[in-house]
Amino acid sequence: MVGLHCTADPMGQPWAEYPPSDRLAPLLLRAVLYTARTELFLIISLFLLLMALERRPRSYGATLREQSRRLLVPFLFWTLFYAGYGLIKADAFGYLSAALRDLESPQVWISYLLLGRVKYHMHFLPTLFGLVLLYPLFRLAVRYPTLGAAVLIGLIVRRELDGFVYATFWGSEALPYLVRAIKITTYAGYGMVAGAALGLWQRLEGPARQQWCAPVLYLGGLLFALKLVATWKTVESGAWPFDYTPGYWADFLMPVVLFATALSLGHRHWPEILARLAPYSFGLYLCHPIFLDLCEIWLRDVDWSPIAQIGVKISLTLLATSLLVWALAQMRLAAWTIGLGPFPVSVVYRPVVKEKN
């Protein structure tokens, strides 16, 4: 995700101000990194939730309370943080006045809290929590893995409904909420994929699981060929090819392919350091815009090629974010902000009862 955010320009565009020859390398790198879209992490999160529920069953209410603590408490903290921190980049890039007006608007704050619009990466947590609300539906796919095919129906419906609401409600304050409601509802198909994968994993023995790898990689290669076509269109035009339908399917099915590949390789002995580093990934996700913003401010007047800027942004952002996350994890009062500790209780009141002599 860090690499993905670094491969676009500071405005989130495909380096439109540069010639196509300078856009080629950055966008090819992005094509590779963008195979691991947000949808992959949604599938992984829901798969792990369903697996945990199989091992330790609990009620719907208990599950939601647990997920609220894990997802929404850090979300609220970082929403407040980025609302203020974003003013630094706004000042550097000349839109400070607009950013300050946003902070005075109740509608903007509602969008921050419900949609995660305070920063480009924060949408993931409210979206994931919205899908967690539907987890009983995904448990059906554990029993009936063919329900995993619902992802195809969901993506068809999403494309059609998005086209309708954008055309009908463009400029309306309701538009982003309608788009998010459509997204959560249709992304339930990814939850079905997670449930189906768990069901198949439970039914198949080790050798049968490994047989997924070759056909899944073949399908991934076909989808990636379509992504390369979409990349070429972007290189030529300097704009994202939203109207290229095959690219849409390649983008949104690639996470399913990657997840199936990961499961088919689960029998291998992976380095233990991956398991030790994994708990820090949530913190890397939450904190990396802190340093990415600083890198983009530093590079705004530098006459470097896009690929050179990307190399600097990825290297410095990963290094600095890793150090920050490690430091936060060591602090008992701060670890909760990155999901590595409970919310601290500063004062515990215990009444003192004096015994009579």
VODOMAR-905923 format. One record per residue (C-alpha): x, y, z. Coordinates in steps of 0.25 Angstrom, whole numbers, plus 5000, padded with zeros to 4 digits. Last residue first. Layout:
residues N
<r u="X" v="Y" w="Z"/>
...
This chain:
residues 357
<r u="4953" v="5001" w="5263"/>
<r u="4945" v="5004" w="5251"/>
<r u="4950" v="5001" w="5237"/>
<r u="4952" v="5011" w="5227"/>
<r u="4947" v="5008" w="5213"/>
<r u="4955" v="5014" w="5202"/>
<r u="4947" v="5015" w="5189"/>
<r u="4955" v="5010" w="5177"/>
<r u="4955" v="5019" w="5165"/>
<r u="4964" v="5015" w="5153"/>
<r u="4970" v="5026" w="5146"/>
<r u="4978" v="5026" w="5133"/>
<r u="4971" v="5014" w="5126"/>
<r u="4979" v="5011" w="5114"/>
<r u="4972" v="5006" w="5101"/>
<r u="4977" v="4992" w="5099"/>
<r u="4990" v="4989" w="5092"/>
<r u="4996" v="4987" w="5078"/>
<r u="4985" v="4992" w="5069"/>
<r u="4993" v="5004" w="5064"/>
<r u="4987" v="5015" w="5074"/>
<r u="4987" v="5004" w="5085"/>
<r u="5002" v="5004" w="5086"/>
<r u="5002" v="5019" w="5091"/>
<r u="5000" v="5018" w="5106"/>
<r u="5009" v="5005" w="5107"/>
<r u="5019" v="5011" w="5098"/>
<r u="5028" v="5000" w="5092"/>
<r u="5018" v="4999" w="5080"/>
<r u="5019" v="5014" w="5077"/>
<r u="5034" v="5013" w="5075"/>
<r u="5033" v="5001" w="5066"/>
<r u="5022" v="5009" w="5058"/>
<r u="5031" v="5021" w="5057"/>
<r u="5043" v="5014" w="5052"/>
<r u="5035" v="5006" w="5042"/>
<r u="5029" v="5019" w="5037"/>
<r u="5042" v="5026" w="5035"/>
<r u="5048" v="5014" w="5027"/>
<r u="5036" v="5012" w="5019"/>
<r u="5034" v="5026" w="5016"/>
<r u="5049" v="5029" w="5013"/>
<r u="5050" v="5017" w="5003"/>
<r u="5036" v="5018" w="4996"/>
<r u="5037" v="5034" w="4994"/>
<r u="5052" v="5033" w="4989"/>
<r u="5049" v="5023" w="4979"/>
<r u="5036" v="5029" w="4975"/>
<r u="5043" v="5043" w="4973"/>
<r u="5053" v="5036" w="4964"/>
<r u="5043" v="5029" w="4956"/>
<r u="5035" v="5042" w="4954"/>
<r u="5048" v="5049" w="4948"/>
<r u="5054" v="5059" w="4957"/>
<r u="5053" v="5075" w="4956"/>
<r u="5051" v="5077" w="4971"/>
<r u="5041" v="5088" w="4975"/>
<r u="5030" v="5078" w="4981"/>
<r u="5040" v="5068" w="4986"/>
<r u="5041" v="5073" w="5000"/>
<r u="5026" v="5074" w="5001"/>
<r u="5024" v="5061" w="4995"/>
<r u="5034" v="5054" w="5005"/>
<r u="5027" v="5061" w="5017"/>
<r u="5013" v="5056" w="5012"/>
<r u="5019" v="5042" w="5010"/>
<r u="5024" v="5043" w="5025"/>
<r u="5011" v="5045" w="5032"/>
<r u="5004" v="5037" w="5021"/>
<r u="5011" v="5024" w="5026"/>
<r u="5004" v="5024" w="5039"/>
<r u="4991" v="5016" w="5038"/>
<r u="4996" v="5005" w="5028"/>
<r u="5010" v="5004" w="5035"/>
<r u="5002" v="5002" w="5049"/>
<r u="4994" v="4991" w="5043"/>
<r u="5006" v="4984" w="5038"/>
<r u="5013" v="4984" w="5051"/>
<r u="5006" v="4971" w="5055"/>
<r u="5012" v="4964" w="5043"/>
<r u="5027" v="4966" w="5047"/>
<r u="5029" v="4954" w="5056"/>
<r u="5021" v="4945" w="5046"/>
<r u="5030" v="4950" w="5035"/>
<r u="5042" v="4948" w="5043"/>
<r u="5039" v="4933" w="5044"/>
<r u="5043" v="4931" w="5029"/>
<r u="5033" v="4923" w="5022"/>
<r u="5032" v="4908" w="5022"/>
<r u="5023" v="4905" w="5010"/>
<r u="5009" v="4899" w="5013"/>
<r u="5002" v="4912" w="5011"/>
<r u="5006" v="4913" w="4997"/>
<r u="4992" v="4910" w="4992"/>
<r u="4986" v="4919" w="5002"/>
<r u="4995" v="4931" w="4996"/>
<r u="4991" v="4928" w="4982"/>
<r u="4976" v="4928" w="4985"/>
<r u="4978" v="4942" w="4992"/>
<r u="4985" v="4947" w="4980"/>
<r u="4975" v="4942" w="4970"/>
<r u="4964" v="4948" w="4978"/>
<r u="4971" v="4961" w="4979"/>
<r u="4973" v="4961" w="4964"/>
<r u="4958" v="4960" w="4961"/>
<r u="4956" v="4975" w="4964"/>
<r u="4967" v="4981" w="4955"/>
<r u="4965" v="4971" w="4944"/>
<r u="4950" v="4973" w="4943"/>
<r u="4952" v="4988" w="4943"/>
<r u="4963" v="4987" w="4933"/>
<r u="4954" v="4979" w="4923"/>
<r u="4944" v="4991" w="4925"/>
<r u="4953" v="5002" w="4920"/>
<r u="4944" v="5014" w="4924"/>
<r u="4952" v="5017" w="4936"/>
<r u="4965" v="5019" w="4929"/>
<r u="4973" v="5027" w="4939"/>
<r u="4978" v="5039" w="4932"/>
<r u="4992" v="5043" w="4926"/>
<r u="4987" v="5039" w="4912"/>
<r u="4998" v="5030" w="4906"/>
<r u="5003" v="5025" w="4919"/>
<r u="4989" v="5022" w="4924"/>
<r u="4985" v="5014" w="4912"/>
<r u="4998" v="5006" w="4914"/>
<r u="4994" v="5003" w="4928"/>
<r u="4980" v="4999" w="4924"/>
<r u="4987" v="4989" w="4914"/>
<r u="4996" v="4984" w="4925"/>
<r u="4985" v="4982" w="4934"/>
<r u="4979" v="4973" w="4923"/>
<r u="4991" v="4965" w="4923"/>
<r u="4991" v="4964" w="4938"/>
<r u="4977" v="4957" w="4937"/>
<r u="4983" v="4946" w="4928"/>
<r u="4995" v="4944" w="4937"/>
<r u="4986" v="4943" w="4949"/>
<r u="4978" v="4933" w="4942"/>
<r u="4990" v="4925" w="4940"/>
<r u="4995" v="4927" w="4954"/>
<r u="4982" v="4921" w="4959"/>
<r u="4983" v="4909" w="4950"/>
<r u="4997" v="4906" w="4955"/>
<r u="4994" v="4909" w="4970"/>
<r u="4982" v="4902" w="4973"/>
<r u="4989" v="4888" w="4973"/>
<r u="4995" v="4892" w="4986"/>
<r u="4982" v="4891" w="4994"/>
<r u="4979" v="4877" w="4988"/>
<r u="4993" v="4872" w="4994"/>
<r u="4990" v="4878" w="5008"/>
<r u="4976" v="4872" w="5009"/>
<r u="4963" v="4879" w="5005"/>
<r u="4951" v="4881" w="5013"/>
<r u="4955" v="4891" w="5023"/>
<r u="4962" v="4900" w="5013"/>
<r u="4950" v="4899" w="5004"/>
<r u="4941" v="4904" w="5014"/>
<r u="4951" v="4915" w="5018"/>
<r u="4952" v="4919" w="5003"/>
<r u="4937" v="4920" w="5002"/>
<r u="4936" v="4929" w="5014"/>
<r u="4947" v="4938" w="5009"/>
<r u="4941" v="4938" w="4995"/>
<r u="4927" v="4941" w="5001"/>
<r u="4933" v="4953" w="5008"/>
<r u="4938" v="4958" w="4995"/>
<r u="4924" v="4957" w="4990"/>
<r u="4920" v="4965" w="5001"/>
<r u="4927" v="4976" w="4993"/>
<r u="4914" v="4979" w="4986"/>
<r u="4907" v="4984" w="4999"/>
<r u="4919" v="4991" w="5004"/>
<r u="4922" v="4998" w="4991"/>
<r u="4908" v="5002" w="4988"/>
<r u="4907" v="5008" w="5002"/>
<r u="4920" v="5015" w="4999"/>
<r u="4915" v="5021" w="4986"/>
<r u="4902" v="5025" w="4992"/>
<r u="4909" v="5032" w="5003"/>
<r u="4919" v="5039" w="4994"/>
<r u="4907" v="5044" w="4985"/>
<r u="4898" v="5049" w="4996"/>
<r u="4905" v="5063" w="4996"/>
<r u="4900" v="5065" w="4982"/>
<r u="4909" v="5069" w="4971"/>
<r u="4907" v="5057" w="4962"/>
<r u="4895" v="5050" w="4967"/>
<r u="4889" v="5044" w="4954"/>
<r u="4901" v="5041" w="4946"/>
<r u="4910" v="5037" w="4958"/>
<r u="4898" v="5029" w="4963"/>
<r u="4895" v="5021" w="4950"/>
<r u="4910" v="5018" w="4947"/>
<r u="4912" v="5013" w="4961"/>
<r u="4900" v="5005" w="4960"/>
<r u="4905" v="4998" w="4948"/>
<r u="4919" v="4995" w="4952"/>
<r u="4914" v="4991" w="4966"/>
<r u="4904" v="4981" w="4961"/>
<r u="4914" v="4974" w="4952"/>
<r u="4924" v="4974" w="4963"/>
<r u="4914" v="4968" w="4973"/>
<r u="4910" v="4957" w="4963"/>
<r u="4925" v="4953" w="4961"/>
<r u="4927" v="4953" w="4976"/>
<r u="4915" v="4944" w="4977"/>
<r u="4924" v="4932" w="4972"/>
<r u="4928" v="4930" w="4986"/>
<r u="4914" v="4924" w="4988"/>
<r u="4920" v="4911" w="4983"/>
<r u="4927" v="4909" w="4996"/>
<r u="4914" v="4905" w="5003"/>
<r u="4917" v="4903" w="5018"/>
<r u="4928" v="4913" w="5018"/>
<r u="4919" v="4922" w="5009"/>
<r u="4908" v="4922" w="5019"/>
<r u="4918" v="4928" w="5029"/>
<r u="4919" v="4940" w="5019"/>
<r u="4905" v="4944" w="5022"/>
<r u="4907" v="4944" w="5037"/>
<r u="4919" v="4954" w="5034"/>
<r u="4910" v="4965" w="5029"/>
<r u="4913" v="4975" w="5040"/>
<r u="4928" v="4972" w="5038"/>
<r u="4926" v="4977" w="5024"/>
<r u="4922" v="4991" w="5029"/>
<r u="4934" v="4990" w="5038"/>
<r u="4943" v="4988" w="5026"/>
<r u="4938" v="5000" w="5019"/>
<r u="4939" v="5008" w="5032"/>
<r u="4954" v="5004" w="5033"/>
<r u="4958" v="5004" w="5018"/>
<r u="4953" v="5019" w="5016"/>
<r u="4965" v="5024" w="5024"/>
<r u="4976" v="5022" w="5013"/>
<r u="4973" v="5035" w="5005"/>
<r u="4972" v="5044" w="5017"/>
<r u="4960" v="5051" w="5025"/>
<r u="4950" v="5044" w="5016"/>
<r u="4948" v="5032" w="5025"/>
<r u="4934" v="5030" w="5021"/>
<r u="4926" v="5031" w="5034"/>
<r u="4935" v="5040" w="5042"/>
<r u="4942" v="5048" w="5032"/>
<r u="4929" v="5050" w="5024"/>
<r u="4922" v="5055" w="5037"/>
<r u="4933" v="5064" w="5039"/>
<r u="4931" v="5070" w="5025"/>
<r u="4917" v="5072" w="5027"/>
<r u="4919" v="5079" w="5041"/>
<r u="4928" v="5089" w="5033"/>
<r u="4939" v="5097" w="5040"/>
<r u="4950" v="5087" w="5037"/>
<r u="4946" v="5088" w="5023"/>
<r u="4948" v="5103" w="5023"/>
<r u="4962" v="5101" w="5028"/>
<r u="4965" v="5092" w="5017"/>
<r u="4960" v="5102" w="5007"/>
<r u="4969" v="5113" w="5012"/>
<r u="4981" v="5104" w="5013"/>
<r u="4980" v="5100" w="4998"/>
<r u="4994" v="5105" w="4994"/>
<r u="5002" v="5092" w="4993"/>
<r u="5011" v="5095" w="5005"/>
<r u="4999" v="5100" w="5013"/>
<r u="4991" v="5088" w="5010"/>
<r u="5002" v="5079" w="5013"/>
<r u="5003" v="5084" w="5027"/>
<r u="4988" v="5085" w="5029"/>
<r u="4987" v="5070" w="5027"/>
<r u="4993" v="5069" w="5041"/>
<r u="4980" v="5074" w="5047"/>
<r u="4970" v="5066" w="5041"/>
<r u="4980" v="5055" w="5041"/>
<r u="4981" v="5054" w="5056"/>
<r u="4966" v="5054" w="5058"/>
<r u="4963" v="5043" w="5048"/>
<r u="4975" v="5036" w="5054"/>
<r u="4969" v="5035" w="5068"/>
<r u="4955" v="5031" w="5062"/>
<r u="4961" v="5020" w="5054"/>
<r u="4969" v="5015" w="5065"/>
<r u="4956" v="5013" w="5073"/>
<r u="4948" v="5008" w="5061"/>
<r u="4956" v="4996" w="5057"/>
<r u="4960" v="4988" w="5069"/>
<r u="4950" v="4993" w="5079"/>
<r u="4939" v="4992" w="5069"/>
<r u="4943" v="4978" w="5065"/>
<r u="4942" v="4973" w="5079"/>
<r u="4928" v="4980" w="5081"/>
<r u="4923" v="4974" w="5068"/>
<r u="4928" v="4960" w="5071"/>
<r u="4921" v="4961" w="5085"/>
<r u="4908" v="4966" w="5078"/>
<r u="4908" v="4955" w="5068"/>
<r u="4910" v="4944" w="5079"/>
<r u="4923" v="4936" w="5080"/>
<r u="4930" v="4924" w="5075"/>
<r u="4945" v="4922" w="5077"/>
<r u="4951" v="4913" w="5067"/>
<r u="4941" v="4915" w="5056"/>
<r u="4939" v="4930" w="5059"/>
<r u="4954" v="4932" w="5058"/>
<r u="4954" v="4926" w="5044"/>
<r u="4943" v="4935" w="5040"/>
<r u="4950" v="4947" w="5045"/>
<r u="4963" v="4943" w="5038"/>
<r u="4956" v="4941" w="5025"/>
<r u="4949" v="4955" w="5027"/>
<r u="4962" v="4962" w="5029"/>
<r u="4969" v="4954" w="5017"/>
<r u="4958" v="4958" w="5008"/>
<r u="4958" v="4972" w="5012"/>
<r u="4973" v="4973" w="5010"/>
<r u="4971" v="4967" w="4996"/>
<r u="4960" v="4978" w="4993"/>
<r u="4970" v="4989" w="4996"/>
<r u="4978" v="4985" w="4984"/>
<r u="4990" v="4976" w="4984"/>
<r u="4990" v="4975" w="4968"/>
<r u="4993" v="4990" w="4969"/>
<r u="5008" v="4987" w="4972"/>
<r u="5010" v="4981" w="4959"/>
<r u="5002" v="4992" w="4951"/>
<r u="5009" v="5003" w="4960"/>
<r u="5023" v="4998" w="4955"/>
<r u="5018" v="4999" w="4941"/>
<r u="5012" v="5013" w="4944"/>
<r u="5025" v="5018" w="4949"/>
<r u="5033" v="5013" w="4938"/>
<r u="5025" v="5018" w="4927"/>
<r u="5021" v="5032" w="4932"/>
<r u="5035" v="5038" w="4928"/>
<r u="5033" v="5033" w="4914"/>
<r u="5019" v="5038" w="4913"/>
<r u="5023" v="5053" w="4916"/>
<r u="5021" v="5059" w="4930"/>
<r u="5010" v="5068" w="4935"/>
<r u="5000" v="5056" w="4935"/>
<r u="5008" v="5048" w="4946"/>
<r u="4997" v="5038" w="4948"/>
<r u="4988" v="5046" w="4957"/>
<r u="4987" v="5045" w="4973"/>
<r u="4990" v="5060" w="4975"/>
<r u="5004" v="5057" w="4980"/>
<r u="5007" v="5049" w="4968"/>
<r u="5004" v="5034" w="4968"/>
<r u="5014" v="5023" w="4970"/>
<r u="5016" v="5026" w="4985"/>
<r u="5002" v="5022" w="4989"/>
<r u="5003" v="5008" w="4983"/>
<r u="5017" v="5007" w="4989"/>
<r u="5012" v="5009" w="5003"/>
<r u="5000" v="5000" w="5000"/>
